[in-house]
């Protein structure tokens, strides 16, 4: 079965899998054995008798059909393994697909092509892609795919396995260019920080690309994702600087809160009265103590507050 699809002004005939006629091979095997026994019995019976020329002629004419029938029956046998299909054609015309496992039989003049419908696991090669911001990154994907339409896989593309490899590379490049590798402000979707979301979009992209070949994708994800070597060092320093800035920001926010709490409690309990200058000095000292990277050395004031 086929249908006509028009894309971008071009007309393409898309094949669709249909069920092929076939019968159990075990029934035909029984018929084959029966005919073989009949042929052997007639040969033995003729060899043990003293036939006339007329009887020999009738034997040859009647028995000659049996070897021909045996050869035709033998040519129609084929075996289907579990999760395997056989596409059947007649003089180049697709007649359907047989998915029944076991010994099968079809007319001997039919051509048979086996196709695996099992799941295939493929890990793509590492490719270099420019992300949304133009940074070169390296990407590789793992894809679990299988054939769902044998007619499309065999007759709509030249080599469906090579087709899968090329389309996976194209899909990885497309997804890699849609998103930045990383976002230090955490304001948008990134390749490194949103694996599930980006992986789901990669699967959708692959299913759309491989539908032409009758192939679906069960699972996919990235196995390698990193900056390219020429910018890896610079990006690492940038990540380290961003981490330091973020840590400093958190530290300063906490220190300001602690200083504010200390001044509020000192004022509320009337522990000490500070003018603006002494208050500023105290804030400065507390900020140095709380934000400093080294342990502070306290200086004990043995005099008054102002000496």
C-alpha positions, 0 to 999 in steps of 0.5 A, a space after each residue: 500500500 502506498 500514498 502520495 505525499 506532497 512536500 515543498 512542491 515535490 510529490 513523493 510516494 510513501 509506502 505503508 505496511 500491510 499484512 501479507 498472505 502466508 500460511 503455516 510452514 508446518 502444514 506445507 512441510 507435511 505435504 512436502 513429506 507426503 509427496 516425497 514418500 509417494 515419489 519414493 514409493 513409486 520409484 521403488 515399486 517401478 524398480 521392483 517390477 518388469 514394466 512394459 514400454 507403455 508403463 514406463 512412459 506413463 510412469 515418467 510422465 506421471 512421476 516427473 511432476 512430483 520433483 517439480 512440485 517438491 522443488 516449488 514447495 521447498 522454495 516457499 519455506 522461510 523462517 521468522 524469528 521473534 521480533 522479525 518481519 519479512 517483506 514479500 514482493 511479487 516481481 518488484 511490487 510490494 505485497 505485504 509484510 509477514 510478522 508471524 514467528 515460526 516456519 512460514 510458507 508463501 508462493 515460491 515466486 514471491 521474493 522475501 526480505 527479512 527486516 529486524 523490528 527489534 530495538 537498536 541502541 546507537 551511540 553517535 560520534 562526538 560532533 562539534 556544534 555552535 550553541 545559541 551564543 556561538 560557543 563551540 561545544 562537543 556533543 554525542 547522543 545515545 538513541 534507542 530506535 526500532 523499525 515500526 513500518 517495514 515498507 517505509 524502511 525498505 522502500 522509502 529510503 535507500 539504507 535505513 540504518 545509514 539514514 538513522 545515523 545521518 538524521 541523529 547527527 542532524 538532530 543533535 546539531 539542531 538541538 545544540 544550536 537552539 540552547 546555550 550550553 550554560 547560563 550563569 544567571 539561571 534565566 533560560 533553558 540550557 543544555 547542561 542544566 535541563 537534561 530532561 527537557 532538552 532530551 525530550 525535545 531531541 526525541 521529538 525532533 528525531 521521531 519527526 525526522 525518522 518518520 519518513 523511514 518508518 522508524 520511531 525512537 523509544 529513548 534518547 539522551 546525551 552521552 557527552 556534552 562539553 565545551 570544545 577544547 579551544 575554549 574549555 580553559 577560558 570557560 572553566 575560569 569563567 565558571 570558577 569566577 561566577 561561583 566565587 561571585 555567587 558565594 561572596 554575594 551570599 556571604 555579604 547578604 548573610 553578614 548584612 543581616 547579622 550586623 543589622 540584627 546585632 545593632 537592633 538588639 543592642 539598641 533594643 536592650 539599651 546595652 550601649 548607646 552609639 553615635 553615628 561614627 561609632 556605629 559606622 565603625 562597629 558595622 565596618 568591624 563586623 563586616 570585616 570579621 564576617 566576610 574575611 577569608 582569614 581568622 581575625 585577631 581581636 584587639 581588647 580595648 582596656 580603656 573607655 569606648 572612645 579611647 
